[in-house]
Amino acid sequence: MHFVTAKGILSSKNGMNLYRGCSHGCIYCDSRSRCYHMEHAFEDIEVKENAMELLEYALKHKRQKCMIGTGSMTDPYIPLEMELEHVRKALSLIYGYGFGFTVITKSDRILRDLDLLQKINEKTKCVVQMTLTTYDEELCKKIEPHVSTTGERFAALKRLREAGIPTVVWLTPLLPFINDTEENLTGILEMCVEAGVYGVINFGMGLTLREGNREYFYRQLDRLFPGLKEKYIRTYGNRYEIESQNSSRLMKLFHQKCSENGIVHDNEQIFRYLQTFEEKEDVRQLSLWDL
């Protein structure tokens, strides 16, 4: 861990990264790519020591309320968060200033902040996005070794549903020759149905590999799946988009299962939902009455 003084906290699309780097160890992580110009070891977490001051200033000066997002580059619920509580402090500010919130994570540590997530959702809108990649618990421990297992994430999704907080699942990536099977896809989607998720985001059956994350991914294949790296190289060469050979069949199954169970599976529709700020009717009425 090391600290830096940041110049800003919110992107043009109102996203924020309180940390840079991650300790979850997912073998396919795109955030390792060199194009993101991370100048330190990936597991050496960079902490923005002035993040709360920057966030409060940004929220104070926003002309319109909006959704604030986090987790697109670094999972905010890394173990370090339990010590520093940057996410929890940010949630308090977001709630206090009346903004909406959405987060992408693979960790059931998010349940620590269930009270604040509920408060935000009562006033505006709070959506938790959870990544699921494999139905197989043992495989999960291999490809995502230092984060909550699929079963733990599934339990978190159900707890969030019970608390009235809408959820979205990222079903990505499905790694060719590893978890790109009908059995795996069906198992994940059955979890989504039982957890009552609003929608499932999927960009195709496969993954992306570019300089930085490709080398790490291949090292992990050598360690965990001997001989598989060579199969990837023979099949895909140096392509950026690595599409499963089962893609067509899996995509058909994906859309069919979602349609049958009332799960939104149009990415654009889900992103509109995530980006749309909502103020609850009773909150608006209370505000007018107070005036």
C-alpha positions as a Markdown table, in Angstrom:
| # | Residue | x | y | z |
|---|---|---|---|---|
| 1 | Met | 0.0 | 0.0 | 0.0 |
| 2 | His | 1.1 | 3.5 | -0.7 |
| 3 | Phe | -0.6 | 6.9 | -0.6 |
| 4 | Val | -0.8 | 9.6 | -3.3 |
| 5 | Thr | -2.4 | 13.1 | -3.4 |
| 6 | Ala | -4.9 | 13.1 | -6.3 |
| 7 | Lys | -6.0 | 16.1 | -8.4 |
| 8 | Gly | -9.5 | 14.9 | -8.9 |
| 9 | Ile | -11.9 | 12.1 | -8.0 |
| 10 | Leu | -14.9 | 12.0 | -10.4 |
| 11 | Ser | -14.6 | 11.2 | -14.1 |
| 12 | Ser | -16.7 | 13.0 | -16.7 |
| 13 | Lys | -19.2 | 10.1 | -16.3 |
| 14 | Asn | -19.3 | 10.5 | -12.5 |
| 15 | Gly | -17.2 | 7.4 | -11.9 |
| 16 | Met | -14.5 | 7.2 | -9.2 |
| 17 | Asn | -11.7 | 4.9 | -8.2 |
| 18 | Leu | -10.7 | 5.2 | -4.6 |
| 19 | Tyr | -7.9 | 2.7 | -5.0 |
| 20 | Arg | -5.7 | 1.7 | -7.9 |
| 21 | Gly | -4.5 | -1.9 | -8.0 |
| 22 | Cys | -6.0 | -5.0 | -6.6 |
| 23 | Ser | -5.2 | -8.0 | -4.4 |
| 24 | His | -7.9 | -10.3 | -5.6 |
| 25 | Gly | -5.7 | -12.1 | -8.0 |
| 26 | Cys | -8.2 | -12.9 | -10.8 |
| 27 | Ile | -6.2 | -14.5 | -13.6 |
| 28 | Tyr | -7.9 | -12.6 | -16.4 |
| 29 | Cys | -7.9 | -9.1 | -15.0 |
| 30 | Asp | -8.0 | -6.5 | -17.8 |
| 31 | Ser | -6.9 | -3.7 | -15.4 |
| 32 | Arg | -3.4 | -5.1 | -15.5 |
| 33 | Ser | -3.2 | -3.9 | -19.2 |
| 34 | Arg | -0.3 | -1.5 | -19.8 |
| 35 | Cys | -2.6 | 0.9 | -21.5 |
| 36 | Tyr | -3.9 | 2.1 | -18.1 |
| 37 | His | -0.4 | 3.3 | -17.2 |
| 38 | Met | -0.2 | 1.9 | -13.7 |
| 39 | Glu | 3.4 | 2.7 | -12.7 |
| 40 | His | 3.5 | 0.5 | -9.6 |
| 41 | Ala | 3.1 | -3.2 | -8.8 |
| 42 | Phe | -0.5 | -4.2 | -9.3 |
| 43 | Glu | -0.8 | -5.7 | -5.8 |
| 44 | Asp | 0.7 | -2.5 | -4.2 |
| 45 | Ile | -2.5 | -0.7 | -3.7 |
| 46 | Glu | -2.5 | 3.0 | -4.4 |
| 47 | Val | -4.7 | 5.0 | -2.0 |
| 48 | Lys | -5.9 | 8.5 | -2.8 |
| 49 | Glu | -5.4 | 10.1 | 0.6 |
| 50 | Asn | -7.4 | 13.2 | -0.2 |
| 51 | Ala | -10.3 | 11.3 | -1.9 |
| 52 | Met | -13.0 | 12.3 | 0.6 |
| 53 | Glu | -12.1 | 16.0 | 0.4 |
| 54 | Leu | -12.2 | 15.8 | -3.4 |
| 55 | Leu | -15.5 | 13.9 | -3.4 |
| 56 | Glu | -17.2 | 16.3 | -1.0 |
| 57 | Tyr | -16.1 | 19.3 | -3.1 |
| 58 | Ala | -17.3 | 17.6 | -6.3 |
| 59 | Leu | -20.7 | 16.7 | -4.8 |
| 60 | Lys | -21.2 | 20.2 | -3.3 |
| 61 | His | -20.6 | 21.8 | -6.7 |
| 62 | Lys | -22.6 | 19.4 | -8.9 |
| 63 | Arg | -25.4 | 21.4 | -10.6 |
| 64 | Gln | -27.6 | 18.3 | -10.9 |
| 65 | Lys | -28.0 | 15.2 | -8.8 |
| 66 | Cys | -26.8 | 12.0 | -10.6 |
| 67 | Met | -25.6 | 8.5 | -10.1 |
| 68 | Ile | -22.1 | 8.1 | -8.7 |
| 69 | Gly | -20.3 | 4.9 | -9.6 |
| 70 | Thr | -17.2 | 3.0 | -8.6 |
| 71 | Gly | -15.5 | -0.3 | -9.3 |
| 72 | Ser | -15.0 | -0.2 | -13.0 |
| 73 | Met | -11.2 | -0.4 | -12.8 |
| 74 | Thr | -10.5 | -1.6 | -9.2 |
| 75 | Asp | -12.8 | -3.6 | -7.0 |
| 76 | Pro | -13.4 | -1.2 | -4.1 |
| 77 | Tyr | -14.0 | -4.0 | -1.6 |
| 78 | Ile | -10.5 | -5.2 | -1.4 |
| 79 | Pro | -9.4 | -6.4 | 2.1 |
| 80 | Leu | -7.7 | -3.0 | 2.6 |
| 81 | Glu | -11.1 | -1.3 | 2.5 |
| 82 | Met | -12.0 | -3.0 | 5.8 |
| 83 | Glu | -9.2 | -1.1 | 7.4 |
| 84 | Leu | -9.4 | 2.3 | 5.7 |
| 85 | Glu | -13.2 | 2.5 | 5.1 |
| 86 | His | -12.8 | 4.8 | 2.1 |
| 87 | Val | -15.9 | 3.3 | 0.4 |
| 88 | Arg | -18.0 | 3.6 | 3.6 |
| 89 | Lys | -16.9 | 7.3 | 4.0 |
| 90 | Ala | -17.8 | 7.9 | 0.4 |
| 91 | Leu | -21.2 | 6.3 | 0.8 |
| 92 | Ser | -21.9 | 8.6 | 3.8 |
| 93 | Leu | -21.1 | 11.7 | 1.6 |
| 94 | Ile | -23.1 | 10.4 | -1.3 |
| 95 | Tyr | -26.1 | 9.8 | 1.0 |
| 96 | Gly | -25.7 | 13.1 | 2.8 |
| 97 | Tyr | -25.7 | 15.1 | -0.5 |
| 98 | Gly | -28.6 | 13.1 | -2.0 |
| 99 | Phe | -26.9 | 11.4 | -4.9 |
| 100 | Gly | -27.5 | 7.9 | -6.2 |
| 101 | Phe | -24.9 | 5.2 | -6.2 |
| 102 | Thr | -23.8 | 2.1 | -8.1 |
| 103 | Val | -20.9 | -0.2 | -7.5 |
| 104 | Ile | -19.2 | -3.2 | -9.3 |
| 105 | Thr | -17.7 | -5.8 | -7.0 |
| 106 | Lys | -16.9 | -9.5 | -6.6 |
| 107 | Ser | -16.8 | -9.3 | -2.8 |
| 108 | Asp | -19.5 | -10.0 | -0.1 |
| 109 | Arg | -17.6 | -7.4 | 2.0 |
| 110 | Ile | -20.2 | -5.0 | 0.5 |
| 111 | Leu | -22.7 | -6.3 | 3.1 |
| 112 | Arg | -20.7 | -4.4 | 5.7 |
| 113 | Asp | -22.2 | -1.3 | 4.2 |
| 114 | Leu | -25.8 | -2.6 | 3.8 |
| 115 | Asp | -27.1 | 0.1 | 6.1 |
| 116 | Leu | -25.8 | 2.9 | 4.0 |
| 117 | Leu | -26.8 | 1.2 | 0.7 |
| 118 | Gln | -30.4 | 0.9 | 2.0 |
| 119 | Lys | -30.4 | 4.6 | 3.1 |
| 120 | Ile | -29.3 | 5.7 | -0.3 |
| 121 | Asn | -31.9 | 3.4 | -2.0 |
| 122 | Glu | -34.7 | 4.8 | 0.2 |
| 123 | Lys | -33.9 | 8.4 | -0.9 |
| 124 | Thr | -32.7 | 7.9 | -4.5 |
| 125 | Lys | -31.4 | 4.7 | -6.2 |
| 126 | Cys | -28.7 | 2.3 | -5.3 |
| 127 | Val | -27.7 | -0.6 | -7.6 |
| 128 | Val | -25.1 | -3.3 | -6.7 |
| 129 | Gln | -23.4 | -4.9 | -9.7 |
| 130 | Met | -21.8 | -8.3 | -8.9 |
| 131 | Thr | -19.5 | -10.2 | -11.3 |
| 132 | Leu | -20.1 | -14.0 | -11.7 |
| 133 | Thr | -17.9 | -16.1 | -13.9 |
| 134 | Thr | -18.2 | -19.7 | -12.8 |
| 135 | Tyr | -20.8 | -21.9 | -11.1 |
| 136 | Asp | -18.0 | -24.3 | -10.0 |
| 137 | Glu | -16.8 | -23.3 | -6.5 |
| 138 | Glu | -13.4 | -25.1 | -6.9 |
| 139 | Leu | -12.8 | -23.5 | -10.3 |
| 140 | Cys | -13.7 | -20.1 | -8.9 |
| 141 | Lys | -11.0 | -20.5 | -6.2 |
| 142 | Lys | -8.5 | -21.2 | -9.0 |
| 143 | Ile | -9.3 | -18.3 | -11.4 |
| 144 | Glu | -10.4 | -15.8 | -8.7 |
| 145 | Pro | -8.3 | -16.9 | -5.8 |
| 146 | His | -8.4 | -14.1 | -3.2 |
| 147 | Val | -12.0 | -12.9 | -3.4 |
| 148 | Ser | -15.4 | -14.2 | -2.3 |
| 149 | Thr | -16.4 | -17.4 | -4.0 |
| 150 | Thr | -19.4 | -17.6 | -6.3 |
| 151 | Gly | -21.5 | -19.1 | -3.5 |
| 152 | Glu | -20.6 | -16.2 | -1.2 |
| 153 | Arg | -21.5 | -13.7 | -3.9 |
| 154 | Phe | -24.7 | -15.5 | -4.6 |
| 155 | Ala | -25.6 | -15.3 | -0.9 |
| 156 | Ala | -24.8 | -11.6 | -1.0 |
| 157 | Leu | -27.1 | -11.1 | -4.0 |
| 158 | Lys | -29.9 | -12.7 | -2.1 |
| 159 | Arg | -29.3 | -10.6 | 1.0 |
| 160 | Leu | -29.3 | -7.5 | -1.1 |
| 161 | Arg | -32.6 | -8.5 | -2.7 |
| 162 | Glu | -34.1 | -9.0 | 0.8 |
| 163 | Ala | -33.0 | -5.5 | 1.7 |
| 164 | Gly | -34.8 | -4.1 | -1.4 |
| 165 | Ile | -31.6 | -3.2 | -3.3 |
| 166 | Pro | -31.7 | -3.9 | -7.0 |
| 167 | Thr | -28.8 | -5.9 | -8.4 |
| 168 | Val | -27.2 | -6.5 | -11.8 |
| 169 | Val | -24.8 | -9.3 | -12.7 |
| 170 | Trp | -21.8 | -9.1 | -15.0 |
| 171 | Leu | -21.5 | -12.5 | -16.6 |
| 172 | Thr | -18.0 | -12.1 | -17.9 |
| 173 | Pro | -15.5 | -13.4 | -18.8 |
| 174 | Leu | -16.2 | -17.0 | -19.9 |
| 175 | Leu | -12.8 | -18.3 | -20.6 |
| 176 | Pro | -12.4 | -20.6 | -23.6 |
| 177 | Phe | -11.6 | -24.2 | -22.7 |
| 178 | Ile | -12.2 | -23.4 | -19.0 |
| 179 | Asn | -15.7 | -22.2 | -18.1 |
| 180 | Asp | -17.4 | -21.7 | -21.5 |
| 181 | Thr | -19.9 | -24.5 | -21.1 |
| 182 | Glu | -23.7 | -24.8 | -21.1 |
| 183 | Glu | -23.6 | -26.3 | -17.7 |
| 184 | Asn | -21.7 | -23.3 | -16.3 |
| 185 | Leu | -23.8 | -20.7 | -18.0 |
| 186 | Thr | -27.0 | -22.4 | -16.9 |
| 187 | Gly | -25.8 | -22.6 | -13.3 |
| 188 | Ile | -25.0 | -18.9 | -13.2 |
| 189 | Leu | -28.3 | -17.9 | -14.7 |
| 190 | Glu | -30.2 | -20.1 | -12.3 |
| 191 | Met | -28.5 | -18.2 | -9.5 |
| 192 | Cys | -29.5 | -14.9 | -11.1 |
| 193 | Val | -33.1 | -16.1 | -11.3 |
| 194 | Glu | -33.2 | -17.2 | -7.6 |
| 195 | Ala | -31.5 | -13.9 | -6.5 |
| 196 | Gly | -34.0 | -11.8 | -8.5 |
| 197 | Val | -31.5 | -9.7 | -10.3 |
| 198 | Tyr | -32.7 | -6.9 | -12.5 |
| 199 | Gly | -30.4 | -7.6 | -15.4 |
| 200 | Val | -27.4 | -9.5 | -16.7 |
| 201 | Ile | -24.6 | -7.7 | -18.6 |
| 202 | Asn | -22.8 | -9.8 | -21.2 |
| 203 | Phe | -20.5 | -8.7 | -24.0 |
| 204 | Gly | -20.1 | -12.1 | -25.6 |
| 205 | Met | -18.6 | -15.4 | -24.6 |
| 206 | Gly | -14.9 | -15.0 | -24.2 |
| 207 | Leu | -12.4 | -12.5 | -22.9 |
| 208 | Thr | -10.1 | -9.7 | -24.0 |
| 209 | Leu | -6.3 | -10.0 | -23.9 |
| 210 | Arg | -3.8 | -7.1 | -24.4 |
| 211 | Glu | -0.3 | -6.3 | -23.4 |
| 212 | Gly | 0.1 | -6.6 | -19.7 |
| 213 | Asn | -2.9 | -8.8 | -18.9 |
| 214 | Arg | -2.0 | -11.3 | -21.6 |
| 215 | Glu | 1.3 | -12.1 | -20.1 |
| 216 | Tyr | -0.1 | -12.5 | -16.6 |
| 217 | Phe | -3.0 | -14.6 | -17.9 |
| 218 | Tyr | -0.6 | -17.0 | -19.7 |
| 219 | Arg | 1.6 | -17.3 | -16.6 |
| 220 | Gln | -1.4 | -18.4 | -14.6 |
| 221 | Leu | -2.5 | -20.8 | -17.3 |
| 222 | Asp | 1.0 | -22.4 | -17.1 |
| 223 | Arg | 0.6 | -22.7 | -13.4 |
| 224 | Leu | -3.0 | -23.9 | -13.2 |
| 225 | Phe | -3.8 | -25.5 | -16.5 |
| 226 | Pro | -0.5 | -26.9 | -18.0 |
| 227 | Gly | -0.5 | -27.0 | -21.8 |
| 228 | Leu | -3.5 | -24.6 | -22.1 |
| 229 | Lys | -1.4 | -21.6 | -23.0 |
| 230 | Glu | -0.1 | -23.3 | -26.1 |
| 231 | Lys | -3.7 | -24.1 | -27.1 |
| 232 | Tyr | -4.7 | -20.4 | -26.7 |
| 233 | Ile | -1.7 | -19.3 | -28.9 |
| 234 | Arg | -2.5 | -21.9 | -31.6 |
| 235 | Thr | -6.2 | -20.9 | -31.6 |
| 236 | Tyr | -6.1 | -17.2 | -31.2 |
| 237 | Gly | -2.5 | -15.9 | -31.8 |
| 238 | Asn | -2.2 | -12.4 | -30.4 |
| 239 | Arg | -5.9 | -11.3 | -30.9 |
| 240 | Tyr | -7.4 | -8.8 | -28.6 |
| 241 | Glu | -10.9 | -10.4 | -28.6 |
| 242 | Ile | -10.7 | -14.1 | -27.6 |
| 243 | Glu | -14.1 | -15.5 | -28.6 |
| 244 | Ser | -15.2 | -18.9 | -27.3 |
| 245 | Gln | -15.7 | -21.5 | -30.0 |
| 246 | Asn | -19.1 | -22.2 | -28.3 |
| 247 | Ser | -20.1 | -18.5 | -28.5 |
| 248 | Ser | -23.1 | -18.8 | -30.8 |
| 249 | Arg | -24.7 | -21.6 | -28.9 |
| 250 | Leu | -24.0 | -20.0 | -25.5 |
| 251 | Met | -25.3 | -16.6 | -26.5 |
| 252 | Lys | -28.6 | -18.2 | -27.8 |
| 253 | Leu | -28.9 | -20.0 | -24.5 |
| 254 | Phe | -28.1 | -16.8 | -22.5 |
| 255 | His | -30.8 | -14.7 | -24.2 |
| 256 | Gln | -33.4 | -17.5 | -24.1 |
| 257 | Lys | -32.9 | -18.1 | -20.3 |
| 258 | Cys | -33.0 | -14.4 | -19.5 |
| 259 | Ser | -36.2 | -13.9 | -21.6 |
| 260 | Glu | -37.9 | -16.8 | -20.0 |
| 261 | Asn | -37.2 | -15.5 | -16.5 |
| 262 | Gly | -37.9 | -11.8 | -17.0 |
| 263 | Ile | -34.2 | -10.7 | -16.6 |
| 264 | Val | -33.2 | -7.7 | -18.7 |
| 265 | His | -30.4 | -8.8 | -21.0 |
| 266 | Asp | -30.0 | -5.8 | -23.3 |
| 267 | Asn | -26.7 | -4.1 | -22.3 |
| 268 | Glu | -27.8 | -0.6 | -23.4 |
| 269 | Gln | -31.1 | -0.9 | -21.5 |
| 270 | Ile | -29.2 | -1.9 | -18.3 |
| 271 | Phe | -26.6 | 0.9 | -18.7 |
| 272 | Arg | -29.4 | 3.5 | -19.1 |
| 273 | Tyr | -31.0 | 2.1 | -15.9 |
| 274 | Leu | -27.6 | 2.3 | -14.1 |
| 275 | Gln | -27.0 | 5.9 | -15.2 |
| 276 | Thr | -30.5 | 7.3 | -14.6 |
| 277 | Phe | -30.8 | 9.2 | -11.3 |
| 278 | Glu | -34.1 | 8.7 | -9.6 |
| 279 | Glu | -35.6 | 10.5 | -6.6 |
| 280 | Lys | -38.2 | 8.6 | -4.7 |
| 281 | Glu | -41.7 | 10.1 | -4.7 |
| 282 | Asp | -42.2 | 10.2 | -1.0 |
| 283 | Val | -38.8 | 12.0 | -0.6 |
| 284 | Arg | -39.9 | 14.7 | -3.2 |
| 285 | Gln | -43.2 | 15.2 | -1.4 |
| 286 | Leu | -41.4 | 15.5 | 1.9 |
| 287 | Ser | -39.1 | 18.1 | 0.5 |
| 288 | Leu | -41.9 | 20.2 | -0.9 |
| 289 | Trp | -43.8 | 19.9 | 2.4 |
| 290 | Asp | -40.7 | 21.1 | 4.3 |
| 291 | Leu | -40.5 | 24.1 | 2.1 |
